[in-house]
Amino acid sequence: MIIAMSVIYNKPLTKKNMKTKTTSALRILFVVIIGIMSFISCQKEGNKDSNIKQEVAYNEVIMDTICSCTPSWFPHQETPAPLEGKGSPFDVSTTTNCIFHQWSWQKFLWLTKPDDTLPLFLNQSKIIQVSDLMAKIPQQAGAHVVLTDTEQAGSDNGVLTTNPSYNKDVNKSFTVFYSIHTSLTMMTAAEDFMAQFKAGTLPENNLATFPVGSLELKVSWVEVAAIPADKIDNYFVTEAALSIDNGVTYKNTKMALLGMHVVGVVENHPEFIWATFEHSDIAPVYNWQTNSAVSTTDKLLFSKGTTTGLGGITYDKIAKAPLIPHKVYDLFQFGVPRDATGFMTTSQSEPINFDNISDINNCVATKLTDVWKNYFYGGSIWIDTDGMTPIEQAKKIVSLKGAIGKAAPGSSARGSLNNANISMETFTQTFQKEISNIAVDNLANCFSCHNGVSYKSNTSPIYLSHIFDAYIQASQGKKKEEINMMKDQQQIEQLLKVVK
């Protein structure tokens, strides 16, 4: 079960540095020790899942195994929901990095498994489509999802369009649309919080948290006409009611899924786990050693060739277009920050996190046989709440405020510390103007905007959800445009504080 164990001071023993030379005698002694410890560990662990990586204080002792998917997830049409509450892998005082990645993949597989003729996340009796004000969206006849919104993260952070050369038969650029969905658990909790606000039993500054099982999804879509005919089968496609005039009338149109955020509450993590998934063929990853993004073929969001700098992922709000059109790329693979010399030194041990994501992606890829094999897990982010009581967890979220996502050593954020989905946060993967300015103290991630501060500057863990915050503001008479202005201003203020 155990591949390696090492007492270290600054970094874990990895697959790479395990290969350093040792004497034959030391090798034999090492193997004997590991064998004994493996036997003892197995006796103590009983029937626990041996795929889970066991890590104890990453700067001390680490027992390193491959972060794997489990047989119970497959076949995909039978994937069970992951355990999340009492008795789950999160119901412990000391967590491991791997269990967050396992939850993310299993949750995605559960959400996308067949449920009658649709994937489960499109079953309105189980997962509810809502607006960005958390209002239930009436479904349209003959369609499985309603698409109106084209705004990226925030309300003024750009509109994403596709590379017209990707489908040369059409040679047209298409706009990417977004849908938002919540679980019944989260919707019920939101309605209960609303009732308490109105009754005056819950102050606007509070320590309330969403319950385990609360779930938000954000999904990106594009018309199938943007995709070449010989590649359409590689995308999940469904019939959508596509807005043709800002939600007044709709036209049923076949749409392909590009990406999905899976954001959920598990035991001891009221800050949500923020996981992201993308289609594997829509854009390249930036190469920090060559300081460029390159593709020899056209991709959905990237015209073939080379680009350097941030122009492809920077939106010009005056021109209403990217500085460099159709050159979108992933700034960091799996959201793990690095520079030309290697992984940055952050609050999260590397390469454990990076290797875990890579390992579990490879594991799932060998098991899937349906269209979802063409999507990959881009990483997730959460905070360290090990050993804290629920009230301590809530206080931690509130006390961190806009610094909840800070990635410098000693910070609370864990996982993929520059986590973003290129089909949703295309133009907010960084807030720097030059790629050379990106550093550990100014990395961007989901927590850069999602934190325990409301648009009115009140504090509570429940304000981590923007759609809930907007739901509350709308109930107090605020119009959508006004809420968006408040959101933008709050995000700007928080970001200015974080990057100082």
N, C-alpha and C positions, 0 to 999 in steps of 0.2 A: 504493500500500500504506500509506503513512504519512499519517495525518490531521494530526498536529501534532507539532512538536518545540519545546521551550522550555527555556532554562536558568533554573532557579528555585532558590529557597532554602528554602522551607517547604512548598509544596504543588505538585501537578502541574498542568499545563495541562489543563483539562477542556473538555468540549463546551460547557459553559455559559460559562466565562470566555474561550473562544475568540472569543465574539461581541462583546467589547469593541471600541470604535471605534479604528481606526488610519487613517492617511492612505492615499490611493490608492497613493502611491509605495511606502510600506512594505508594503502588501498585495502589490503586484506583486513586490517584492524577496523577500518571504517565500515566495511561491509558487515563484519561480525556485529559491531555495535548497532548498526541500523537494523539488522535482522532481529536482534534481541528487542530493540525498542518497538519495531513493527509488531512483533508478537504480543508484547505487553499492551501496546496501543489497541490492537484488535480485540484483546481480551476485555479491556476496559470499555471500548466503544460498543461492544455487542453487535447489534444489528443496525447501527447507524449507517447512513449513506456514506460509503467509502469514497465517493467522488468529491465530497465537500473538502475544500482546502482548509486546513487547520493552521491558523496563524496566531501567534501570541506576540503582541507588541513588536511591530515590524523591525524595531532596532535592537531586538534581543534574540529570542530563539524562534526559528520558523521551521515548521515541518511542511514541506512543499510537495503537493500532489497536483495532478492535472485537474483543472476546473472543467467538469464534464457535464453533459446533459445526461438524463437518466432514462432507462428503458421504459418507465411508466408513462413518459410523455408521448409515446408512439404506439400505434400509428396516429398520425395527426388528427384524424377524425374522431379520436377517442381521448385527446389530451384532457386531463382533469385540471381543474382550477388549482393554482398553487396554495399551499397552506400559508396563512398570513397572520393568524391570531394566536391565542393561547395554544401552546404545544407545537408551534411552528418553529422553524430554524431561527426566527427572530426573537423568540421568547427565551432569551438567554442574556446573561450579563456581559458576555464577550462575544462579539460577532466575528465572522470572517468576511473577507472581501468577496469570495466566490458566491456566497448565498444571495447576494444582491443581484449578481449577473444571472444566476439560476432562476431567481424569481422573475426577472425581466423577460427572459426567453420563454419560460413556461407561461407567463401571463399573456404574452403576445401569441403564442401558439393556441392557448385556450380561446382568446378573443377571435382568432382567425379560423378556428376549426369549423367545419360545416355544421350548421344548425338548420335542419331542413334543407332549403335550397340556397341559403345565404350563410356567410360567415357570421358567427355569433354576435360580433359587435354591431351588425346591422339589423339585429332583431330588436325592434323597438319595445318589445315587452320586457327585455332584459337590460339593454343599454339604450339610453335615451339621447336622441340628438337635440342639442340646445343651441341657442344663439350665444354670442359673446356677452350677453346680459343674463345668461343662464335661464332664458325663457324657452319652454318646450316649443320645438318647431313642428308645425303641422306638416305631415307628409303629403306628397303629391301622388296622384293616381299613376300607377305604372312605373314608379321610381322607388329606389331603395334608399336614397339619400338626397337631401336637398342642398344645393350649393349656390350660395350668394356671395360669401366673403372672399375677397382677394387680398386683403391686407395681411402683411407679414407680422411677426411679433411686434407688439406695440401697435399704434394706429398710424404712424407716419414713417415707417421704416421700409417702405418700398413695395413694389409689386413685381413678382417674379414672372418672367416669360421664358419660353423654351427656345432652343436653338433651331432656327428654321431649316438648317441643313441636315438635321437628324433624320427627317423624313423628306427626302428630295422629291418624292412624287407630289407632295403638297407644297413644300417650300414656303411655309408660313409659320410665324411665331404664335404660340398659344399661351394664354394666361393660366397660371396655376391657381386653383381654388382650394378652400379649406372648409372642413366640417369639424364640429366639436361635439363630443358625446360624454355623458356621465353615467355612472352606475345608479341604480335605484337607491342604494345606501347613501351615496353622496347627496342626491337630490332630496331625499327625506331629511337628512341632517341639515341641509341648507334651509329648507322650509321651516324646520324647528328653530334654527338660529334666528331666522327672520321673525318668527312669532315672538321669540324672547326679546328681540330688539324692540319690537312694537309695544310689547307689554311692559317694557322697562325693567325686566328681570335680568337682562344681560347688558352690561354697559359696553360702550363702543371700544373701550380699552379693557381687554379680558385675556384669559388664558385658556379659552375653549379650543378644542382640537377636533378635526374631523375623525370619525371612527374608522377602525380597521375595515377594509372593504370599500372605502371611498375611492373612486376612480374617475380620472379625467382622460379623455383621448382627444388628440388633435390629429387630423388626417389630411394629407395633401393629395390633390387630384388634378389630372389634366385630361383634356379630350383625347380620345384614342387616335384622332387624326394627326396628332403630333408625333406619333410613333410609326415607324416603318411596318408594313404588313407582316414581314417575316419575323418581327420581334414582339408583336402584340401578345402572343401566347405566353410571353415571359412576364407579363404584368397581370395582376388581378384586375379584372374589368367588371364593372357593374353599370346598371342603368341609373342615371341620376337626373333629377329635375334641376336643370342648369338655368340660373337666372340670366335673363337677357336684358333686363332693365332695372337692376338694383332691387330685385325681390318683388316686383309688381306682377310680372308674368314669368312663366318658366317653360323651357323646352326640354323634353326628355332626350338625353344624350348619353352615349356610352362614354364612361370615364375610367381612366386607369389610375390605380393607386400608386403614389410615389413614395410616401413616407408616413410614419405614424409615431407620435409621442404617446407613451404609456406611462401614466403618472398615478401612482397609487399609494395608499396608506397601509402599512403593515405594523405589527406589534412593535412598540418602542420607537416608531419612526413617524410621528405626526407631521414631519416636514415633507412627507411624500418621498418616494423613490421616483426620480425623473429619468426615465429610460427612453431611448430613441432608436428607431428602425428606419432603414432606407433601402430603396431598390439598388442593386449592385452595379447598375450600368448607366447611372445618370450623370456622373461627374468624377474626375480624378481626385486624388489626394495630393496636397502640396508636398513637394520634396524639399525638406529643409537643408539637405546637404548641397543640392544644386540650386536652391533658392528659386524654384520654378514649379509650375504645374504643367504637365504635358500629357497629351493624348494623341496617338497616331490615327485615331478614328473619331468621327463625330459622335458625341454623346448628347443626351437629351438637353443638358444644361451647359454643355461645353463644346464649342466648335473646335475641330481638330487643330493641333498646333501647340504652341507654348505661350505661357504668360508668366510674368513675374510681378511681384508687388501685390497690393491690395485692390487694384482697380476693378477686378472682376467681381469682388464681393463687397464693393462700396457703392452705395446708392446715392446718386445726385438728386436731392429733393427738388431742386429748381428745374433741372432738365427732365425730371421724372424718369430716370433711366440709370443703369449702372455706369460707372465711369468707363469701363470697358465692357461692351455687350457680349453676352453669351460666353463668358469665361468664368463660370462658377466652379468652385472647387471646395473640397473639404480642407479646412485649414490644418487640422490635426487628425490623423487616423485614430479612430475610436475616442476622439476628444481628449487624448492624452498629450499634454503640452511638451514640446521639445524644441530644440534649436539645432544649429549645425553640428554641435558636439554630442548631442544625444538627448536623453530625457531631462527635463528641467527638474531641479530639486524642489519639491513641493511638500504639502501636508500629506500626500498620498505616496506610499512606497511604490517605486517602479524598479524593475519591469513587472512586478507581480500583477498589478491591475491590468496592464496591457496584455500580458501573456494569458491571463484568465479570460479576457474577452476573446482573444484570438482562438484559444483552446475550445471554448464553448461554441463559438461560431463554426469551427471546423467539425465539431461533434454533431451539431444539429444538421449541418449541410450533408453529412453522410446518411442521415436518417430520413430526411424529407424527400418526397417524390412528387409533390403537387406544386402549384405555381409559387407557393411561399418559399420554395428553395432559392428563389431569385432575390430574396430580401435578406439583409444582414443586420445584426445588432451593432449599433454604433456606440454603445456605452451608456452608463447612467451615473447620476450623482445623488448623494445623500449627505447627511452630516453624522459625525461621531456622537452617539448618545449612549455608548456602552456604560453600564453601571448606574444610569440615571433613573429615577422614578418618573412617572408620567408628568408630575407637576414640575420636576426639574427639567424635563425635556421641553415643556412649553415655555418655561422661563428662559431657557437657553435660546430658543428661537427668537423670542421677543428681545432679549438682550443683545443678540447679534445684529438685529435690524438689517441694514443694507450690506453689512460685512459678512453675512452668512455664507456667501460663496467665495470668500477670499481663499486663495490657494497657497499662500506662503507657508513655509514650515511653521508648525505650531497652531495652524488654523484648524477649524472644525470640519471643513468640507472634505469629502472622501469620494473616491471613484474617478470618473472622467472629468477632470477639473476645467476643461474648456469644451464641455459638452454642448453640441448644437446639432440641429438637423438642417442640412443644406437646402432642403426644400421648404423650410419654414423660418429658419433664422439665417437665411442666406447672407444678409447684409448686417447682421449683428454678431458674427463669429468673433469679432474683435471690435473694440471702440477706439483703436489707435489709427492714426493717419498714415503711418509708415510701418512696414513689416518689421523693420529693425528696432522699432520701439516696443514690440511685444515682449513682455517680461513676466516673471512669476507674480509680481505685485499688481498686474493690471489685466489678468486673464478674464475672459468672459465666459459665463455659463448660465444655466437656467436661473440660478439664484441671483444673478446680477440684477434681474428685474423682479423675480418672485421672492418676496421676503415677508416678514411679519409686520410690515407697515402698510396701512391702507392709503388710498388716494387722498384721504382727509388727514393723514398723518397720525391716525390712531394706531394702536399696536395690538396684535393678536396673531396666534398661529393660523387662524382661519383666513387671514388676509393673504396668505401665500397663494391662494387661488384667485386669479384675476377675474374669472367669470363670477365667482361669489362676491367679490368686492364690488364689481359692477352691478350685480343683482341688488345689493344693498343700496348703492347710490341711486339706482333707477327707482327703487321703492320710495326714496325720499324726494322724488320729483326731478332728478337730474336727467337730461336728455342724453342720447348716445354721444353726440358730438361733444357735449360738455364733459362727459365721463372720459372720453378719449383724450381730451385736453388735460384733464386732471391726471390721467394715467401717464401721459407723456411727460408732464412736468415732474411728477413723482419719480419716474424712472431717471430723468436727467439729474435730479437732485441726488438720488441715491448713487448713481454712477459717479458723479463728481466727488462724492465722499469716499467711495471705494478706491478710486484710482489715485487719490492724494497720497 
